[in-house]
Amino acid sequence: MKTFWQHASGEVYAVESDTFGTVVGAAGPLSLDRLRDPSEYNYSCGLVGWVKKAIGQRKLHRINPALKR
């Protein structure tokens, strides 16, 4: 599953998780006003540790933006 998450700082990240909800990849930071479909980003494991920590600290929360076409 690929979804968008927003950090307390306002930055947005695309986060990929497996069927068990484990974060396996991330992309970002992304511009909130220029988001594309989550499947269009290149996900890497470089941010995974940071994303997991930020989620645990409740500094990162899932968002559901209206994507512009």
Secondary structure, DSSP 8 states (H G I E B T S, - for coil): -EEEEEETTS-EEEEEE-TTS-EEEEEEEE-GGG---GGGS--BSTTHHHHHHHHHTT-EEEE------
